[in-house]
Amino acid sequence: MVTTAGEIAIWRRCYRDKQTGERWLLLDDALGLEPHRRLSPQLRSHAIAWATETSYRRAASLLHACVPEVSAMAIWEEPHLAKRETAQEAVVTDAEMTRKVEAAAS
């Protein structure tokens, strides 16, 4: 994981439910880490802010001055992942509203 203090390595164990086969990382759940994310939440917010104001390469060079482990590709991913998460939240909200309307109509 890359933070504002630099890159840190986190060793964690993957657990699997024998009945369902579902896998999860308890440490990720405890720390609130999201899957497939390299940047810390604070660094991610900086990356998204700079990526919306300038090019991904320029945003990466700005972050690279503080944290050398940040690439232009990492900057490119953050706004796209944030947009996808926002769209998924909107779908969940729409589904909840549909259920409320259907329940009120019955």
NORDA-V286721 format. One record per residue. SS is DSSP state (hx for helix, st for strand, lp for the rest). PSI is psi in whole degrees, -180 to 180 (NA if undefined). OMEGA is omega in radians with two decimals (* if undefined). Layout:
SS|PSI|OMEGA  SS|PSI|OMEGA
This chain:
lp|141|3.12  st|124|3.13  st|178|3.10  lp|-18|3.09  lp|-7|-3.12  st|-172|-3.11  st|136|3.06  lp|146|3.11  lp|132|3.12  lp|119|3.08  lp|127|-3.10  lp|160|-3.11  lp|139|3.10  st|126|3.12  st|148|-3.13  st|134|3.07  lp|120|-3.08  lp|-29|-3.11  lp|-45|-3.06  lp|-20|-3.09  lp|-1|-3.14  lp|140|3.14  st|148|3.07  st|161|3.14  st|109|-3.07  hx|-39|-3.14  hx|-41|3.10  hx|-43|3.11  hx|-44|-3.11  hx|-37|-3.12  hx|-8|-3.12  lp|29|3.14  lp|140|-3.14  lp|146|-3.13  lp|144|3.04  lp|26|3.10  lp|127|3.11  lp|-26|-3.05  st|142|3.08  lp|161|-3.14  hx|-41|-3.14  hx|-46|3.13  hx|-35|3.10  hx|-42|-3.14  hx|-38|3.06  hx|-44|-3.12  hx|-45|-3.14  hx|-43|-3.14  hx|-47|-3.12  hx|-35|-3.13  hx|-28|3.11  hx|-18|-3.13  hx|-24|-3.05  lp|-174|3.13  lp|160|3.12  hx|-41|-3.13  hx|-42|3.12  hx|-42|3.10  hx|-41|3.11  hx|-40|-3.14  hx|-35|3.07  hx|-46|3.12  hx|-34|-3.13  hx|-29|3.10  hx|-32|3.14  hx|-42|-3.07  lp|101|-3.03  lp|-19|-3.04  lp|0|-3.07  lp|128|3.14  lp|166|3.08  hx|-35|3.13  hx|-39|3.10  hx|-38|3.10  hx|-41|-3.13  hx|-39|-3.07  hx|-38|-2.98  hx|-51|3.11  hx|-34|3.14  hx|-42|3.10  hx|-40|3.12  hx|-40|3.13  hx|-43|3.14  hx|-42|3.13  hx|-39|3.11  hx|-41|3.12  hx|-40|3.12  hx|-39|3.10  hx|-37|3.12  hx|-39|3.12  hx|-43|3.12  hx|-44|3.12  hx|-43|3.10  hx|-42|3.14  hx|-40|3.11  hx|-41|3.13  hx|-40|3.12  hx|-43|3.12  hx|-40|3.14  hx|-41|3.13  hx|-43|3.13  hx|-39|3.13  hx|-39|3.13  hx|-33|-3.12  hx|-24|-3.09  lp|NA|*
